[in-house]
Amino acid sequence: MDFSLSPLALSLQQQLQSFMQRYVLPYNAAWYQAVQDGDFPPPFVEDLKSLARDEGLWNLFLPGLRDDEPGTRLSNLDYAPLAETMGRLHWASEVFNCSAPDTGNMELLHRFATPVQRERWLSPLLEGEIRSAFAMSEPDVASSDPTNLQTTVTRDGDDLVISGRKWFITGAAHPRCKVLIVMAHNADHDPADKTPGARHRSHSMVLVPMDTPGVELVRNIPVVHHHAPEGHCELVFKQVRVSAAEHLLGEWGAGFAMAQARLGPGRVHHCMRTIGQCELALELATERALERRTFGHYLSDYANVQDWIAQSRIEIDQARLLVLRCAWLLDHPEQTTPGEVRAQVAAIKVVAANLQTRVVDRAMQVFGAMGLSPDTPLAHFWTWGRALHLLDGPDEVHLRSVARYEFEKAKKTMGGTAAYFTTPEQMRAEPRIS
């Protein structure tokens, strides 16, 4: 298992770091000022996007990118450190057309869209002309179990009709968000059907243009009082009608399987961006500890602060290795099993959320009151880290997935640990060599 980057990825990593330092970071304060002034997205973002594309830093996340599509085809492993670099500024990914949820949506369209759907939605997304959102979670049910979803899609002649409510839909408030991928429960599903897998064949995905009659953006929900200009929105679908031929994504009833297919690479992207934010938080805390004095000593002289810095370094490096291993497994399905991949994808989500809240919390403590203010990125990082414990499924669901995998492994080798016991009976038994 080799985590080494390809020569192309190494070159792109150096180029991306230079681009971020030279072009993106100088605009950071201006980005916040523009958002505060209600000018979103700031006009200079389009200039940065054009420059990034000219330099070949565009659509770097899609292993299946075709030769005739804009961007650079990279494996999940090669893209991972690039996502980490972009993650240091939470708005930077858009500059390189690598923002969530567009990345996952483009992957879905790339794999399942019809030629007409590709032309209408995938092409402008790859060109960076529009944005998109993925509408799954709902306010009235535990969306960590997608089979609970209550938003329905009904087949009515040649049309599909969607009714229901979604919330925390990231990106839906972005002015360029033109299409939603809506996951809904098939109205014609028989709840009495107990055949194996029936519950997971009862959902479909539908492409819904934002301007479709009946689509209502109710509100942009702040996350721990942090307001994201691109939105984490509540949406209502009131008898939203679209044509089935043009708007059903993939097959009827295949929504759950398609959502699972979207999950793995997206988790790697999220987790590596988190690691990028944690690296920055550690750098900020370390510099602060070296320059800040209290009670006649620099903060770096105190043992507890030294422990915080060391623990953060160890935990970041551990998390990165786990995420890179997951990326490698996604790139080499022949080397693993679907069960192992699912467990690994679940594990990195838990690790990343815990990492971010721990590392950023320590950094905030080093900064004192300033760490609570908007003067540093730490308060925003902490807010997002806390949200990650719930978004994309709560920690408990992912821990259960990991545990299930471990139990299934144990069942296959049940009794294999017996030789490690030293009961009186075993001590009296004659050794057997097989």
Protein Blocks (a to p, Z undefined) as FASTA:
>chain_A
ZZbdcfklmmmmmmmmmmmmmmmmmmmmmmmmmmmnopacdfklmmmmmmmmmnopahkl
bmklcfkbgcjdddfklmmmmmmmmmmpmklmmmnopacfklmmmmmmmmmpcfklmmmm
mmmmmnopaccdddfbdfkbcfklmklpmbdcddehjbccdedddehiehklpmklmbdc
dddddfkbcfklmcghklmmmcccddddfklghiacfbacdeehiacfkbpaddddehia
cdfklmmgcjehilmmmmmmmmmmmmmmmmmmmmmmmmmmmmmmmmmmmmpceehiafkl
pmklmmmmmmmmmmmmmmmmmmmmmmmmmmmmmlmcfklmmmmmmmmmmmmmmmmmmmmm
mmmmmnmmmlmpmkbmklmmmmmmmmmmmggpifklmmmmmmmmmmmmmmmmgoklmmmp
ccfklmmpccddZZ
